[in-house]
Amino acid sequence: MSRCSEATWSKYRNIYVFRCAARHGYAVEVSPFIPNRVACTASQYYGIAGCGTLLVLDQTETGVTLVRSWEWSDGLFDVAWSESNEHLMVAGGGDGSLQLWDTANHSAPLRVAKEHTQEVYSVDWSQTRGENLIVSGSWDQSSKVWDPALSRSLTTLRGHEGVVYSTIWSPHIPGCFASASGDGTLRIWDVKSAACRLAVPAHKAEVLSCDWCKYDQNIVATGSVDCSVCVWDLRNVRQPVNQLQGHTYAIRRVKFSPFSKTLLASCSYDFTVRFWDYSRTQPLLDTVEHHSEFVCGLDFNLHVPNQVTHTRPGRAVQQCCCLCLILLNQLIG
């Protein structure tokens, strides 16, 4: 049974806040099918010990409701919706497992796959037409590609010399994904040949996140412990297209906007979410500073322009997962 009570929400202008007691938020993703639906993963004790919770939330005209929540025996660090079935999600756990969840199933995951030997820190469901695959990244320094039923892994890709923190499918190229690692590199993988096609020494510190531009197959962003976001053109990786400076602590996640080619967002352990236009000389557009703890999860709403969802751990005394929905009415012209 979830420790979350019926959703408690507060509204301040265009910011909605949800809190879940005794949990620390790690990842959030907006449904690709249902405009007002969000999935969120959370863990006890910052994922170091204890169990995890997967939550599904709906925003309504009068507030936000908790649709369903499930408990897992270990921390949950990431979640991704299926691109072909509005009810399915995959989550990655601290026990090295991936779980396939169905919003119509109230009790347990449909399937559990455990091949990774350490924490699964990243999961993603492929977006290209005619392809239905899952990719996972783990602290065991490997990435695995799975069939959509999680019956078995199709291939295991190795090459990183550090933790794999982020694995993201290309929205343009079938069978291609990017990974970011504690070894400071960004790598581009081809699933068919099970090979690394490009290794980019992206930062001189751990790289915690990467994301593909939704409008250009050659543009990828990375976020690092060095407090910077770098935007890369994969055709020429000798230096980044732009290096975005402003955060004061490690960047936990980066996301490109689905509505603007050069707009992206980043969230950080400095308690902020920042919005950038990497094509500008002065790229920083806005900074959201209402959090009082690390901001770990971040996503744009595919259906509502300028709506961003993000999650953070709560204050240590309160021990609550905090998820926010923000409408940025003036961010994009």
URDA-V436312 format. One line per field, one symbol per residue. ss: DSSP state (H for helix, E for strand, L for the rest). psi: psi as a letter, one per 40 degrees, with the letter a starting at -180 (. if undefined). A space follows every 10 residues. Layout:
ss=???
psi=???
This chain:
ss=LLLLLLLLEE EELLEEEEEE ELLEEEEEEE LLLLLLEEEE EEEHHHHLLL LEEEEEEEEL LLLEEEEEEE EELLLEEEEE ELLLLLLEEE EEELLLEEEE EELLLLLLLL EEEELLLLLE EEEEELLLLL LLEEEEEELL LEEEEEELLL LLEEEEEELL LLLEEEEEEL LLLLLEEEEE ELLLLEEEEE LLLLEEEEEE LLLLLLEEEE EELLLLLLEE EEEELLLLEE EEELLELLLL LEEELLLLLL EEEEEELLLL LLEEEEEELL LLEEEEELLL LLLEEEEELL LLLLEEEEEE LLLLLLEEEE EEELLLLLLE EEEEEEELLL LLL
psi=hiehihhhii hhbfhhhhih ifihidiihh hedhdehhih iiiiffedia aihhihihha deahihdiii iieiiheiih iieeheeiih ihieeeihhh iheehediid ihhgdieahh ehiihieihe hgiiiiiiee eiiihiieef diidihhidi eihhdhhhih edhifhiiii ieeeihihih ddefihdhhh gdieihheii iiheeheehi iihideeihh hiheegedii dihhidieii hdiihiieeh dehiiiiiee eihihiheei dgdhdihhfe ieiihdihii hedhhehhhi iiiiidddgi hhhihhhgde dh.
